[in-house]
């Protein structure tokens, strides 16, 4: 086993452990931070595999944009920052399904390669990846951009419950108009007739 193999195993264990903590923790903000650690470990694996461009794209887009957007959505929607007591669902079905899928993929890879040495292909360049993204994969790229924009707009709307509601007057009724217009329209305040009336 070479140093690269040991580093890959360590980064893989870190990614799997932090990914398990994402779904196991009861703190929403901590789940986002564990997700940062998981994605950073995946970027480190790309670096070990000499895919530097993909590693930095992983850091810039996923760690620097998607996770930050997720944390902003949590703060904008005023989600509970501390431990959520309503997250009391049993975790053994998810652990059973995840463990079974992981063991199945591991058995598939072991059966396919039989611990043989695989020659790494030539590392891609920024020009080649840019051609693939903006020619062959331009439609999924734009759909993902619109999805992230819709998530951000939805988080802003959910954080502003006053959008679309009429202003509340002094009596607490949700009628449109300025506060005090109803009193002026009925002849004054405290039942006394007013000298003038104002109408919207």
N, C-alpha and C positions, 0 to 999 in steps of 0.2 A: 504494500500500500504506500503510495507516494504522499507527499505533503498536500498536493492538490486534492487527492481523494479524502484525506482526513479533514481538510477545510470544507469540502463539500458536505461531508457527513455532519460536521458541526453546524454549518449554516442551515442544512436541512432540518436538523433537530431543533434549532432555534426557531425556524419558520413554523414547523409543526406545533411546537409548544406554545408560541405566541398566538398562533391561529386558534388553538384550543382554548386559550385564555380569553380570546375575543368573544367566543360564544358561551363561556362559562362564568364570566364575571357579571356581577349585578350592577356595576357602575358603568353608565353609558359613556362617560368621558374616558374612563380607563379602557373601555373596549376600543375606542378610537385610537388611543395611544398604543395599545397592543397591536392594533392593525398596522400602525406605522412601523413597529418593530418587525412584524412579519414581512411587510413589503420591502423593508431595508435588507432583511436577510435574503430575500429572493434576488434583490439587486446585487448583493455580494456574490451570490451563486453565478450570476451572469458575468461578473468580473472574473471569477475563477475560470470560467469557460471562454475567456478572452473575447467576450461580446461587450466591449466597453460602451459602445453607443446605446445598445439596448439597456444596459445597466443605468446609464445616466438618464435615459428617457423614463425608465421605471421610477427613478428618484424624482424627476421633475414633474411628471404627470400624475403618478399615483400618490407618492408621498407628499409632494408639494402642492398638488391641486385637489385631487379627489378627497384625500383625508381632511385637508383644510376645509373644503366645502362641506364635508360631513360634520365637522366640528362646528362650523358656522351655522349649519342647519339645526344642530342640537341647541345652540345658544339662541337662535332666532325664534324657534318654536317653544322656548321656555320649558324644555324637557327637564325632568328632575336630574340634578347633578349628582346627588348621593346615591346610595344603594336603593334600588327599587324593590319594595316588598312584594309587588304583584308578580315578580318573575319566579314563580314557584312551580312551574311546570316540570314534570319528571324529565330528566336529561338522559335516561338510559336508552330510549328509542333512538335518539339522534346519535349517541355514542355507539350503539350497536350498528346502525347503518353506516356511519362514518368509518368505524373500524373494519367493517366488512368490505367496504369499497376500497379502503387503503390496502388491506391484505390481498384483495383480488388484483389490484393494479401491480402490487409488488410481485405476486406470483406470475403475472403476465410478463413483466419485464425480465424476471429471472429466467423464465422459460424461453423468451425470445432471444436473449443475448448470451445466456449461460456463462456469465462473468468474463466474456471475451473483451478484448481491447477494441475500442471503436475510435477510428481516426476522425478528428474534428475537421469539419469543412473550413474553407477559407472564410475568415471573418468578413462580415458585410461592411460596406461603407455607407456613409450618410447619403451619398448620391443614389445608391441602389435602393436603400430603404425608402428614401423620399419618392422615388419613381413608383415603387410598389404601393405606398400609402396613397399618393395623390393620383394614381391611375387605376390600379386594380381594386383598391379598397377605399375609394373616395366616398362612396355612398354609405358604408358602415361608419366611416369617420365622421361624416356630417350628421348622421342619425344620432350617434353618441354625443356629439356637441349639443344638439337640440334637446336630448334627454337631460343632460346636465343643466342646461339653461332652464328647462321646465322645472327641475327639482329646486333650483335656487329661487325662481319666482314663486313656486308653491310654498316654500319655507317663509318667504317674506309675507305672503298673504295670510298664512296661518299665524304668524306672529303679530298681525294687526287685526284684532277682532272688531275694531271700529270701522273698518272699511265696508261701505255699503249700508251702514245703519244711520237712521236719522238722528240729529242731535236731541238730547234730552232736555226738557224744560224744567222749570223750578218744581213742578208738581211730580216730577219723576216719570211723566208720560213720554213715550217715544214719538211725539208729534213733530213734524218739521217746523222750522221757524226759530226765531231768536227767543231766548229766555226772557219772559216778561211780556211778550206780545199778547198772550192770552189775557193777562190781567188788564192791559190797556184796552183791549178790544171789548171787554165787558163793562168798561166805565170807570176803571181805576183800581186801586188796591184797597183791601179791607172793606169792600162793599161800598165805598164812597164814590159818588159819580165823578168822573174826570172831566176836565175841561175840553179835552180833545181825544180823539181815537186814532190809533194807528193801525193800518191794515198792511199786510205784506204785499 
